[in-house]
Amino acid sequence: MSTSRLPWHLLALLVVAIWGITFVSTKTLISAGLDPAEIFVVRFSLAYAGIWLYSLLSRRFSHSGLDPESPSLFARSWRDELLFVFLGITGGSFYFLTENTALAHTQASNVSFLVCSAPLFTALLCLLYRRLRRDRFADAMERVGSGWMLAIGTVLALGGMALMLFDGQRVQVSPLGDLLAIGAALCWALYSLFMGKLTEEYGAVFATRKVFAYGLLTILPFLLGREFAPLELFSQPVVCGNLLFLGLCASLACFVAWNIVMARLGNITSVNYVYLNPVFTLITATIFLGERLTPAGAAGSALILLGVILAGQRPRRPRDRSKKIW
């Protein structure tokens, strides 16, 4: 590892550690009495306000400006605008609703390991999409190895999920919670199909801002008829602190940091750090929530991690450093 690149590796590790803690933070909020949809609304509202402020300040003080060719509010075509709606659903409202609801039914460590299967589903969907379609999104997708590594990785990860789903020794047994976590992983895989290309074309700030906006809009139907938490609850230090952590630190600051990491280290090197996400969740869940993995749960977690890593092996392409997403 080059010494000059060490700070960026440490920053990547810090971001992944924070994202691992978010599972415990969200479960703490649910235990305090907040609804999963409410947590999403507050978290994304804080992040949306923050990213607008970040965008405006960056445009003001940057000589080159951010996203100079992208429109300020809408995409350049109605098809792209509809795609942003789709991304707001799969990467925003549905993803966090299924993930947060899963945390209300099962252990935070379980949810983290199951959601970590998203790269596996992404690889399978990319392979399928490239076989069925020939468009700008298919051309932008990374090539996926369709041989033994993908097959073995898929079988191992599915076996690990089965062990966690049917583990009867857990204190908190909930196949529903585990299935919701797998649903969140599928949502993130669908989100990953198109986000990369749209980020390249519109810029990271604009594309993420659109996802935040449509995520907030599409969560509204789930709030109808719900009894909201009392305002006094939000004044509690543990609730206020965790909401600020999720909205400003985990969503906004980590987004900015992660894009810097990808620019410095590259997409392939950066994504490898995501596999450490469940490790940090397990450590913090053990300390703050008293969660424990059973032998079957530990074996299932190991199989998921190994399967995802094997299935994610693919040929490398030379990086085109002339492309800018800022």
Protein Blocks (a to p, Z undefined) as FASTA:
>chain_A
ZZklmmmmmmmmmmmmmmmmmmmmmmmmmmnopafklmmmmmmmmmmmmmmmmmmmmmmm
pmnbpaklbcfkbcfbfklmmmmmmmmmmmmmmmmmmmmmmmmmmcfklmmmmmmmmmmm
mmmmmmmmmmmpccfklmmpccddfbfmlmmmmmmmmmmmmmmmmmckbfbdcfklmmmm
mmmmmmmmmmmmmmmmmmmmnojklmmmmmmmmmmmmmmmmmgopacddfklmmpmklmm
mmmmmmmmmmmmmmmmmmmmmmmnojklmmmmmmmmmmmmmmmmmmmnopacdfklmmmm
mmmmmmmmmmmgccdddddfkbccZZ
